[in-house]
Amino acid sequence: MPISGKEMKKIYEKHGWRELRQKGSHVIMGKGEDRETIPLHKELKKGLESYLLKRIGEKK
């Protein structure tokens, strides 16, 4: 079952990332020099979801 952008943001925050800024429905998260854009949509597409989870080392 796909997860939402808000849920993905919470997962990133749990791994030490913080919100840097938001423009519209996209939030920019940062940790050190790393940056990632998370769309705050109801459901993330499967490919984007797996990419974002791999980026922080979390498995679904």
C-alpha positions in Angstrom: 0.0 0.0 0.0 1.5 3.4 -1.0 2.4 5.8 1.7 1.7 9.6 1.7 4.2 12.4 1.4 3.4 13.4 5.0 4.2 9.9 6.2 7.5 9.9 4.2 8.4 13.3 5.8 7.9 11.8 9.3 10.2 8.8 8.4 12.9 11.3 7.2 12.5 13.3 10.4 12.9 10.1 12.5 16.2 9.5 10.7 17.6 12.9 11.6 16.6 14.9 8.5 14.9 18.3 9.0 12.7 20.5 6.9 14.6 23.3 5.3 11.8 24.9 3.3 8.5 24.3 1.5 7.1 25.6 -1.7 3.6 24.6 -2.6 3.2 20.9 -2.1 6.9 20.0 -2.1 9.1 20.1 1.0 12.9 20.2 0.9 14.5 18.0 3.6 18.2 18.3 4.6 20.8 16.4 6.6 24.3 17.8 6.5 25.0 18.4 2.8 22.3 16.1 1.6 19.0 17.4 0.2 15.9 15.6 -0.9 12.5 16.9 -2.2 9.4 15.1 -0.9 6.1 15.8 -2.6 3.3 16.0 0.0 0.8 14.1 -2.1 -1.9 11.7 -0.8 0.0 8.7 -2.4 3.6 8.6 -3.6 4.2 6.5 -6.8 5.9 3.2 -6.2 9.2 4.1 -7.8 9.6 7.4 -5.9 8.6 5.7 -2.7 11.3 3.0 -3.0 13.9 5.6 -4.1 13.2 7.8 -1.0 13.3 4.8 1.3 16.6 3.5 -0.2 18.0 7.0 0.2 17.8 6.8 4.0 18.5 3.0 4.2 14.9 2.0 5.2 13.2 -1.0 3.7 9.5 -1.3 3.2 
